[in-house]
Amino acid sequence: MSYTVDWLAKIISIPVSDLTLVSGTRYRLSMIDFLTEIRRLEASPVDGLWAEQILEHVNPQIDFAGADYFGFDKIVNGYQVQFNAPATRVDLVGSNNNIADVLISNGITVVPSNSAGGQRILDSNANLPPEQEALIQEVHEAHYNRRKHDAVNDTLTIYDTDKVTPKKVFDTNADLSDITPQ
């Protein structure tokens, strides 16, 4: 990925080369790829580690445009997004987000795929044991928490929701050695 961030002007630039061509000048941006790249840039000691956070995962539910949305990835702290031409349309797929609200307009149409219809909210009649509900919630929250890779000690630290307190520290050689790429 070759995104760039002007950390002082708070502008995220996404080149067309990092988008998936659909046809003609219509492209698609996977929000999973976007979130992964932004987290990588935020964690870089050279780049964003010193800067304000770009993304916030709003959980569990927010009211957006009169509908309740579950799980919303929100660009925060004044950051804006711009797509570099020659795209004329970029479809955002894979998560609810506010990119259309923070877009620097340069003639490109951005089509978000925000949907309240895809949510599944467990209620008290779901009959999950409390320990399973707690584990599901912990895994979900940890996925969106701030994380930092220490290349010298080869550890990965996942922070609590306060973004300061370490929640879990993994020794990437020992703890994650059984993970195989898909």
N, C-alpha and C positions, 0 to 999 in steps of 0.2 A: 504494500500500500504506500502511496506517496501523498497522503494528505499533508497539508501544512497548516500551522496555526500561528497567527500573529498574536502572540500572548499579550502584548500591550494594547493593540487595537481590538483584541478579542474577536478575530475573524478566522473562521475555519474554512479553508479552501479545499474543495474536492475536485480533483481532475477527472476528466471524462474517462481516462484510462482505468480508473478504479470503479467505473460503473459497468453494468452488463448491458450490452447492446440488445435491444428488443427488435427494432427495425428502423431504418432511415436515421432520424435524429431523435428517436425515442429510446430512453435508457431506463434501467432499473437499478435502485440502490437497496441492497440487503441491509436492513437495520442491524442485523447480527454482525455483519462485517463492519458497519459504521461504529457500533458500540465497542467492538473489540479494538478497532484502531484508535478510537478516542481514549479508551482506557490505557492503551499502550503509550500514547503520547503524553497523557497525564502522569504516568508513572516514570517517564524518562527523566533521569537526573539532569541531563543536558537541556531538556526542553521544559516540560510542564510540571515537574515535581514541585517547583517553587510557586507556581501560578494558582489562581483560584480554580476550583473544580468547574468542569464544563457540563457534566451530566449529573442528573439526579433521578433516581428511580422512585416515583411516587407510588406508594403502596399503602393500603390495599385498593383504595377506590377514590376517584375524584370526579367532580362534576365539571364537564367540559362541553361547552355549547349545548347545555341543557340535557345531556345524557350522562349516565354514570359509566365511567370507563375503569376497567381493572388493569392495573399494571401500566404505568405511563412513564415513558422515558422523556425527561424534560431537560432541554438546554437551559442552563441557568447562568447567573452572574453576568448578564449582558453580552454573552457570546452570540455571534451571528454566523450563519452558514452561507457560503456562496459556491455555486457550481460553475466550473469553467466551461465556456462554450467549446464545441459547437452543438451541444445538446439543445433541444427545444422543449423536451418534456422528460421529467424524471419521476418515475413511480417509486414511492417509498413502500417497501414490503417488509413485514416481519415484526412490527411492534407499533403500539400506539405512541405517538410522539408529537412534539410541537414545532417541528422543523419549519413548517409552512409559516408559522408566526414569527420566526426569527430569520427568515430568508432575506438575503440581500438581492433585490430584484434586478435582474439583468436580462430580462426577456425569456427566461426559462420558466416553464410551467411546472410546478411541483405538485404531485398528486399523492397525498398521504392515504394510507389504507387503515386509518383509525376506525376501530369498530368496538362498539359496546356489546354486540351480539355474540362475540366469541368468548365471553367470560363465563366462568363456572365458579359460583360462590357456594362453598359448603356451609350448610346451616346446621342447626342442632339436631336435625333428623338424619344427618349423613351417616351416623353410627360408626364413625372412626374412633378408635381408642385415643384418649388425650395425648398419649406419647407419640402416636403416629401424626396427629395434627401438629404437634410441636415440632417434630422432625421435619415435616413438609415445610412448615413456615421457616424454620432455621435454614434449611437448604436454599429455599427461595430467596431469603434475605441476604444470605452470604454471597450468592451469585452477583448481587448488585452492590455489595459493599466495596469500599476502597480497598485496593490491594497494592502491595509493593514487593517487587522482586529484588533481592539482594544477591547480585551476581558473585560477590566476593565469598560470602558464606553459603551460597547456593540455597537460599531459603525464600519462601513465599509467605508473606504475612497478609492475612485478611483481617481488616479492622472492623470493630463494632460500628454500629450506626452513627456513633459520634465522630467517626473518621479519625480518631486519635488512639483509642484503646485497642491493642491487639486482641483479636478474638481467637485466632488460631495461627500458629506458625508451622509451616510444613518444611521439612528438609526435603528438597526436591529430588535428591539422590535416593533417599530411603523411602519416604512416605509416598512418593508419586511414581516409583519405579515400575509398578505393575500396570500403568496406564499405557495403552497402545493407541497410536493414531488411527483414526477411521479412514 
